[in-house]
Amino acid sequence: MEEIKIGLLGFGNVGTGVYKILEENRNDILHREGLKLKVEKILVRDVHKRRKMIIDSSLFTDNIKDIIDNPEISIVAEFMGGIDPAKEYILAALEKKKTVVTANKEVMARYWSELEKAAQKNGVGLYYEASVAGGIPIIKVMGESLQANKVYELMGIINGTTNYILTKMSEEGRSFEDVLSEAQRLGYAEPDPTADIEGFDATYKLSILSSIAFHARVPIEYIYREGITKITAEDIAYGKELGYVIRLLAIAKKQGFSIETRVHPTFIPMSHPLAAVRDSYNAIFIRGDAVGSMMLYGRGAGDLPTGSAVVSDIITACHQSEKHRYTTFYNEAQVSEEVNFIKNWETEFFIRLTVKDKPGVLAKIAGIFGKHEVSIASMIQKNHNEDSVPLIFVTHHAKELSMKKAIDDIKCQQDVIRVENVIRVEN
Ligand SMILES: NC(=O)c1ccc[n+]([C@@H]2O[C@H](COP(=O)([O-])OP(=O)(O)OC[C@H]3O[C@@H](n4cnc5c(N)ncnc54)[C@H](OP(=O)(O)O)[C@@H]3O)[C@@H](O)[C@H]2O)c1
């Protein structure tokens, strides 16, 4: 049986996971899949670095040509991260007629059309299961098991770091800053956590997921993004009283040719399936016209879970080497003219204000909501501190822009000390 030789780009968290799976499960893959897979070379930055996993050091190289120009290597698996030089190396591998498997969500979200065109032109494959939700096989499920459906909604917890932070804040009543520094100490959050806590990472993943779900290209620029840095322990405690749990959700909805996509902190009812997703776990909740509601749950990151997705792509690529599959939609950098992206979506809102403890303030605020066609579903007024009082409102469905105008008006009121937070609510 012919050996299939693989070049790895990167030997960090994901790279070591992939290597370990290929080594430890070699016989299972051989017997079950009839494939003899061998890692031929591994590109790293520093070949002399001390590594957690000790392997044959002759496998390492710091020269990409050792992989790209090796005619025996037919599959290149990339997990270096970032854009430069990952994108250039992926393109070079495709041009040399090597199939590429990648875990790199940023490269995929930004350059998908360019990379896919290069793969198609060269008759090779481009696989990216690990780029979204780590070990959860969401791309395969959507492409190979839900084809009978029109998927019209998906809501995902697709960033483990923020879910870990929000879970700790909710369950232990701690502040964002406190939990973030603990997460950094424990290695759950990066030293520079911006990509996670500001929602960029989830935006890249939602761009990939929603494009596949809706068969229409959803560039990252069309996704509304808001991170979790302004969420406080007070917001979470008031939300809990109202029966809500907070999560950073990636939301995509489609109606006809209209699509809305957004990443933001969201209150969901405690009974929602996504409310049970704690710590660094990921989950994707999908609604399709035939399948109804379903949810996939699992590890969204980590060496072995992500390695599981990468090795699965390598196996699929080997089986489909004669006929790789590509996206079935208009996959250009620009969006299709047919698609209309909605900015003024409708949702419910949680609003927390601190106001002066004076008669008539509540009526004034209710009047402003009414003027902007925002109707109030419930309200809590809490114990006052000296001369100020917290007011919490939950609205019925309201338009995003109407809420923005209402909040702008409320901020101008002399009796309103602060608009503490506005958090969207999904059911
Ligand atoms: N970590 C996860 O759980 C996870 C989950 C899903 C997807 N991903 C994605 O997978 C990718 C890798 O993540 P990771 O956590 O494994 O990263 P990592 O631990 O930082 O590893 C990166 C590896 O790439 C090598 N590398 C980086 N830049 C290079 C360059 N210019 N030339 C040669 N080698 C270079 C590094 O070499 P040295 O070892 O010599 O420094 C290192 O081995 C990212 O795109 C990430 O978003 C990660």
PDBQT file of the ligand as one rigid body, heavy atoms in Angstrom, charges set to zero:
ROOT
HETATM    1  N1  LIG A 501      -4.979  26.091  19.788  1.00  0.00    +0.000 N 
HETATM    2  C1  LIG A 501      -6.183  25.617  19.479  1.00  0.00    +0.000 C 
HETATM    3  O1  LIG A 501      -6.831  24.944  20.276  1.00  0.00    +0.000 OA
HETATM    4  C2  LIG A 501      -6.791  25.896  18.118  1.00  0.00    +0.000 A 
HETATM    5  C3  LIG A 501      -8.075  25.445  17.820  1.00  0.00    +0.000 A 
HETATM    6  C4  LIG A 501      -8.600  25.658  16.535  1.00  0.00    +0.000 A 
HETATM    7  C5  LIG A 501      -7.861  26.341  15.600  1.00  0.00    +0.000 A 
HETATM    8  N2  LIG A 501      -6.619  26.811  15.937  1.00  0.00    +0.000 N 
HETATM    9  C6  LIG A 501      -5.851  27.527  14.924  1.00  0.00    +0.000 C 
HETATM   10  O2  LIG A 501      -4.685  26.751  14.620  1.00  0.00    +0.000 OA
HETATM   11  C7  LIG A 501      -3.592  27.616  14.337  1.00  0.00    +0.000 C 
HETATM   12  C8  LIG A 501      -2.414  27.285  15.256  1.00  0.00    +0.000 C 
HETATM   13  O3  LIG A 501      -2.766  27.399  16.593  1.00  0.00    +0.000 OA
HETATM   14  P1  LIG A 501      -1.789  26.848  17.751  1.00  0.00    +0.000 P 
HETATM   15  O4  LIG A 501      -2.503  27.110  19.026  1.00  0.00    +0.000 OA
HETATM   16  O5  LIG A 501      -1.341  25.462  17.452  1.00  0.00    +0.000 OA
HETATM   17  O6  LIG A 501      -0.559  27.872  17.608  1.00  0.00    +0.000 OA
HETATM   18  P2  LIG A 501       0.871  27.790  18.293  1.00  0.00    +0.000 P 
HETATM   19  O7  LIG A 501       0.844  26.870  19.462  1.00  0.00    +0.000 OA
HETATM   20  O8  LIG A 501       1.338  29.182  18.487  1.00  0.00    +0.000 OA
HETATM   21  O9  LIG A 501       1.806  27.091  17.173  1.00  0.00    +0.000 OA
HETATM   22  C9  LIG A 501       2.191  27.730  16.002  1.00  0.00    +0.000 C 
HETATM   23  C10 LIG A 501       3.261  26.877  15.311  1.00  0.00    +0.000 C 
HETATM   24  O10 LIG A 501       3.538  27.443  14.043  1.00  0.00    +0.000 OA
HETATM   25  C11 LIG A 501       4.936  27.701  13.915  1.00  0.00    +0.000 C 
HETATM   26  N3  LIG A 501       5.088  28.955  13.186  1.00  0.00    +0.000 N 
HETATM   27  C12 LIG A 501       4.466  30.118  13.426  1.00  0.00    +0.000 A 
HETATM   28  N4  LIG A 501       4.870  31.072  12.546  1.00  0.00    +0.000 NA
HETATM   29  C13 LIG A 501       5.771  30.476  11.755  1.00  0.00    +0.000 A 
HETATM   30  C14 LIG A 501       6.568  30.924  10.659  1.00  0.00    +0.000 A 
HETATM   31  N5  LIG A 501       6.502  32.188  10.221  1.00  0.00    +0.000 N 
HETATM   32  N6  LIG A 501       7.383  30.036  10.062  1.00  0.00    +0.000 NA
HETATM   33  C15 LIG A 501       7.457  28.757  10.492  1.00  0.00    +0.000 A 
HETATM   34  N7  LIG A 501       6.720  28.257  11.519  1.00  0.00    +0.000 NA
HETATM   35  C16 LIG A 501       5.901  29.120  12.152  1.00  0.00    +0.000 A 
HETATM   36  C17 LIG A 501       5.487  27.784  15.319  1.00  0.00    +0.000 C 
HETATM   37  O11 LIG A 501       6.856  27.426  15.304  1.00  0.00    +0.000 OA
HETATM   38  P3  LIG A 501       7.742  27.373  16.672  1.00  0.00    +0.000 P 
HETATM   39  O12 LIG A 501       7.182  26.199  17.433  1.00  0.00    +0.000 OA
HETATM   40  O13 LIG A 501       9.144  27.146  16.248  1.00  0.00    +0.000 OA
HETATM   41  O14 LIG A 501       7.504  28.672  17.362  1.00  0.00    +0.000 OA
HETATM   42  C18 LIG A 501       4.582  26.801  16.077  1.00  0.00    +0.000 C 
HETATM   43  O15 LIG A 501       5.116  25.497  15.984  1.00  0.00    +0.000 OA
HETATM   44  C19 LIG A 501      -4.142  29.042  14.464  1.00  0.00    +0.000 C 
HETATM   45  O16 LIG A 501      -4.596  29.480  13.204  1.00  0.00    +0.000 OA
HETATM   46  C20 LIG A 501      -5.314  28.865  15.403  1.00  0.00    +0.000 C 
HETATM   47  O17 LIG A 501      -6.298  29.888  15.234  1.00  0.00    +0.000 OA
HETATM   48  C21 LIG A 501      -6.067  26.604  17.163  1.00  0.00    +0.000 A 
ENDROOT
TORSDOF 0
